Amino acid sequence: MDFEKILGKCGDCHRYQFMLMALYGFLMFVVSRHYFAQSVISFVPVHWCYHPALEHRSFEDIARIYSQFASPSCTRLASIDADGGNATASSEPCVRWIYNYDYGFRSMNAELNWVCDSAYKARVGQSLFFVGSMCGTLVFGLLGDSIGRIKAMILANLCGFVGDSATIFAQSLVTFSVSRLVSGLAAEANSYLMYILALEYVSPALRNTGLNIIMSACYCLGMISASWQAVWVGEWRVFMAWSALPPLLVTLFYFLVQESAQWLVTRHDIDGAVLRLKRVANFNRREVSEEDFEQFRIHCKGQESASSCHSMQKQSKLMDALKTPRLRNRMIHVLVVFTIITLCYNTMSRNVEGQGISPFIMFTLFALTLPPSGLFQAQAQRSVGRKFTAVSSMVATGLMAAVCGILLSFWQQPSTPVLVTLALISRFGISVCTGATMQISAELVPTCVRSGILAVAHVAGAAFSFVSPFILHLDTYFRAASSIIICLLLFVSAWICLLVPETRNKKLPMSLAEGEQFGRGERMFDFLRRQQREADDDLSVEKNEKLMPE
């Protein structure tokens, strides 16, 4: 009796799985707030250099006075007449500003005056956040394969709590950068470790629909709550205090979530795996006989003693996977696709300013695209499979990005509704690509090295995301440059996805040997023929039902 069968007896779509989904949703809510908190506190309101003659003027008057200068936000005035029609600029740098706070929110950049010549300071801290994300993803990913998913996830969230709490007291570039570095350690690790746990304990149907819908819905709620809670509290330090507290609650997961039984089997701890499965069965109120658990023990011990599963005996490490030719190639494919999609996601979806409307509203609109994209992805993967969904969404999003970029290059001054609509369409498409990539990547990698390989993929994606600002900067030379680059990258990613096997309705590999054999003999476009066969089978069933006498 293998793991899939014993899990089915213990329950793979019952009370424990529903609780696991709820906890995963809560964590995605926390992750979303943690991830975008640094963007919210760094919003730069409209600002102008201070002059005593501007103290009692309206923002409209101030904007009109400064409109005659090339750099109104950073130009210091030497003199100004009574009606403001004639103003002269000073050669001295600006040291004080007038801020038009968006919805009254006092951001970190405004409080610390990190604008104009000091605007780079916030970017340095944000860059170190991603450096922390790379380090934390790799460290906690490897820890997830050595000490367990639960312990690694809790440690990651504690780093997020410490980093966000320290950010509250930041007064200089050094303290801000160090606190963001520590906070970044939890940026990716906490989410994908819980994703792996949920993936290994739920049925394939719930794995597809449940995980995607819950992730998109709760991530959406996290983004919306982060933006409007900032407006509600009105001050960035109070907002950071609210964002720092939820990760502490994740420590309670240690008493609620069972360690991965599949991972324990690969660690040669069969008794530990059986203990977790019994707890799952008790929580689900399912009666499973000791004979069934004994058959599972015999199966696991037989797998350990078999030469084909020798890697399980050695407690497979990440380097062991590089010695398997087919699995090594698949790992490279997963790594490249994950890196490309992460780069494209960050390039297309992070820019919420400069769209002609409030960044808080833009954040909300971006968030509202997540639930429909998650629902669309889940339905598509259930109907046509993981591989077809990933490939088609990448091709469609790439074409859409190229068309939008070329359109904007010929339309010099597009209206705000057009800009917002194009941004939302792009966000929807790249969200589907990201969700499909995450799921097929996790299912292609064997359990024994899943956490480590996905950690490396997240690290590579975060590292290459540093290029995204430079890609966007190319638009200053040619408006469609970034869109065409994204289109080409997504096409390359779609082609690589054609090289990996389909995972729908298949038993996921646990050991390196199973990973090496997974998808053997499957050709590039076999997933299309399989869909045609399934469609023909469904049609035959419908015809037979109609021919049956009532």
JOPEDA-V351713 format. One record per backbone hydrogen bond with DSSP energy under -1.0 kcal/mol. NH is the residue of the N-H (numbers start at 0). CO is the residue of the C=O. If there is no record, write none. Layout:
BEGIN
NH&CO / NH&CO
END
This chain:
BEGIN
5&1 / 6&2 / 7&3 / 8&4 / 9&5 / 10&6 / 17&13 / 18&14 / 19&15 / 20&16 / 21&17 / 22&18 / 23&19 / 24&20 / 25&21 / 26&22 / 27&23 / 28&24 / 29&25 / 30&26 / 31&27 / 32&28 / 33&29 / 34&30 / 35&31 / 39&35 / 40&36 / 42&39 / 47&97 / 49&95 / 53&50 / 54&51 / 56&53 / 61&57 / 62&58 / 63&59 / 64&60 / 65&61 / 68&65 / 77&87 / 78&87 / 80&85 / 87&78 / 89&75 / 97&47 / 99&45 / 103&100 / 104&101 / 105&233 / 107&40 / 110&106 / 111&107 / 113&108 / 114&112 / 117&114 / 118&115 / 120&117 / 123&119 / 124&120 / 125&121 / 126&122 / 127&123 / 128&124 / 129&125 / 130&126 / 131&127 / 132&128 / 133&129 / 134&130 / 135&131 / 136&132 / 137&133 / 138&134 / 139&135 / 140&136 / 141&137 / 142&138 / 143&139 / 146&142 / 147&142 / 151&147 / 152&148 / 153&149 / 154&150 / 155&151 / 156&152 / 157&153 / 158&154 / 159&155 / 160&156 / 161&157 / 162&158 / 163&159 / 164&160 / 165&161 / 166&162 / 169&166 / 175&171 / 176&172 / 177&173 / 178&174 / 179&175 / 180&176 / 181&177 / 182&178 / 183&179 / 184&181 / 185&182 / 186&183 / 191&187 / 192&188 / 194&190 / 195&191 / 196&192 / 197&193 / 198&194 / 199&195 / 202&11 / 206&202 / 207&203 / 208&204 / 210&205 / 212&208 / 213&209 / 214&210 / 215&211 / 216&212 / 217&213 / 218&214 / 219&215 / 220&216 / 221&217 / 222&218 / 223&219 / 224&220 / 225&221 / 226&222 / 227&223 / 228&224 / 229&225 / 230&226 / 231&227 / 232&228 / 233&229 / 235&105 / 238&234 / 239&235 / 240&236 / 241&237 / 242&238 / 243&239 / 244&240 / 247&244 / 248&245 / 250&247 / 251&248 / 252&249 / 253&250 / 254&251 / 255&252 / 256&252 / 263&259 / 264&260 / 265&261 / 266&262 / 267&264 / 268&263 / 272&268 / 273&269 / 274&270 / 275&271 / 276&272 / 277&273 / 278&274 / 279&275 / 280&276 / 281&277 / 282&278 / 283&279 / 285&280 / 292&288 / 293&289 / 294&290 / 295&291 / 296&292 / 297&293 / 298&294 / 299&295 / 300&296 / 301&297 / 302&298 / 303&299 / 304&300 / 305&301 / 308&305 / 309&306 / 311&308 / 313&309 / 314&311 / 320&316 / 322&319 / 323&320 / 327&323 / 328&324 / 329&325 / 330&326 / 331&327 / 332&328 / 333&329 / 334&330 / 335&331 / 336&332 / 337&333 / 338&334 / 339&335 / 340&336 / 341&337 / 342&338 / 343&339 / 344&340 / 345&341 / 346&342 / 347&343 / 348&344 / 349&345 / 351&349 / 361&357 / 362&358 / 363&359 / 364&360 / 365&361 / 366&362 / 367&363 / 368&365 / 369&366 / 372&368 / 373&369 / 374&370 / 375&371 / 376&372 / 377&373 / 378&374 / 379&375 / 380&376 / 381&377 / 382&378 / 383&379 / 388&384 / 389&385 / 390&386 / 391&387 / 392&388 / 393&389 / 394&390 / 395&391 / 396&392 / 397&393 / 398&394 / 399&395 / 400&396 / 401&397 / 402&398 / 403&399 / 404&400 / 405&401 / 406&402 / 407&403 / 408&404 / 409&405 / 410&406 / 418&414 / 419&415 / 420&416 / 421&417 / 422&418 / 423&419 / 424&420 / 425&421 / 426&422 / 427&423 / 428&424 / 429&425 / 430&426 / 431&427 / 432&428 / 433&429 / 434&430 / 435&431 / 436&432 / 437&433 / 438&434 / 439&435 / 440&436 / 441&437 / 442&438 / 443&439 / 446&508 / 447&509 / 448&445 / 452&448 / 453&449 / 454&450 / 455&451 / 456&452 / 457&453 / 458&454 / 459&455 / 460&456 / 461&457 / 462&458 / 463&459 / 464&460 / 465&462 / 466&463 / 467&464 / 470&466 / 471&467 / 472&468 / 474&471 / 475&472 / 476&473 / 477&473 / 480&477 / 483&479 / 484&480 / 485&481 / 486&482 / 487&483 / 488&484 / 489&485 / 490&486 / 491&487 / 492&488 / 493&489 / 494&490 / 495&491 / 496&492 / 497&493 / 498&495 / 499&496 / 505&502 / 514&510 / 515&511 / 516&512 / 517&513 / 519&516 / 521&518 / 525&522 / 528&524 / 529&525 / 530&526 / 531&527 / 532&528 / 533&529 / 534&530 / 535&531 / 536&532 / 537&533 / 538&534 / 539&535 / 540&536 / 541&537 / 542&538 / 543&539 / 544&540 / 545&541 / 546&542 / 547&543
END
